[in-house]
Amino acid sequence: MAQSGKKLLYSSFDTIFLGYIETLLSQSGIPTEYRNQYVSGGVGELPPVDVTPELWVEEAVFARAEAIVQQATRNENDMAPQWACPECGETIEGQFAQCWQCGYWREEDK
């Protein structure tokens, strides 16, 4: 349930990544409220929604904070387009710098 002026931004059982998000927000001047940080002992006894660690922010900065989270959680595969090997023509997924078929290295990764 949202408290006045604050909005749930992100929740995850991956507390290391949650801490990373919290640091990014802090570096951008966005204060956060970390909730459910110490209730993991209730897992199995309480519903997951009640024990999932959460980051909350003021509604006034929510859109800016959400953009930071989206950037941090973007899949690397989404950022790297597929490429065609100029040596053998094989289509290679963007996260790979070398052709699996012939061993050619993508120019920008040489």
N, C-alpha and C positions, 0 to 999 in steps of 0.2 A: 504494500500500500504506500503510495507516494505521500510524503510529508510536504507541507506547504513550502513552495519555492524550490524544492529539490526533485530531481527526476533520476530514475535508474538509467545509467548509461551502459553498463557492461557487467556481465556476471560470468563466472567460470570457476570450475574446481581447480584449474591450473593457476595456482596462486603465484607462481613465478612470472607467468605471462601477465597476470593481473597487476603485479607489482611493476612490470615494465610499462604497462599502459598508464599506471598511476604516475610513474616518473616522467613519461612523455607529456602528460597533461600538466604536471607541475612545472616542467621546463617551459611550457607555453603560457604559464601564468594562470592556469585553471586549477583552483583548489578542488579537491575531491573529498568525499567521505567514504571510507572503507567500512562496509558492514559485513557482518557474519564472518569476520576474520578468524575467530577462535571457537567456532561452533562445529567444527568437523567431527568432534566426538559424538555428535548427535546423528551422524549418518547411519541410516538403517533403522533408527528409532523415530526419527522425524521425517516428514516429507522433504524431498530434495529441494524444493522451492524455499524451504525455511532455513536451509543450511548452506546454500550456495553462496560463496563469497561474492560481494557486489561492490561496484563503484558507483557512487551517486554524485551528481553535480547540480549546481544551481541552474534553474530553467533558463536564465538569461544567457548562459554560455553553452547550453546544451548542443546547439547546432555546430558550433566550433569544435566542441569536444568530440562530437560524433564523427566529424570529418577526420580528426586525428586518429580515432579508433579505426575507422574504415581504412585509412592509409596503412596503419600498423598491422591490420589483419588481412590485407590484400594478399592473395595467393601469388607467389612468385611466378607461377605458370601463366597467370593473367597478365603479367607485366612483360613477359618475354614471348614474342610471337614465334611461330614455327618458321623455320628457314629451310631453303632447298640447298643441298650440297652442290656447289658448282662443279665438283669433280665427277660425281656419279649420279646426281639428280635425286638422291634419296631425300625424303621429307623428314626433318629432324625437329623434335619438340624443342621449344625455345629455351628451356633450362639447360640444355646440353650444348656444349661449346665444340664438341668434336663429333664428326659423322661416325656412327656405329658401323656403317657398311664398309667405308674405305679408309677411315682414319683422318680425313681432312679436318683441319682446325679452322673454325670460323675466323675470318680476318681480324675482327675486333678483339679476339681472345688470344691471338698469337703473341 
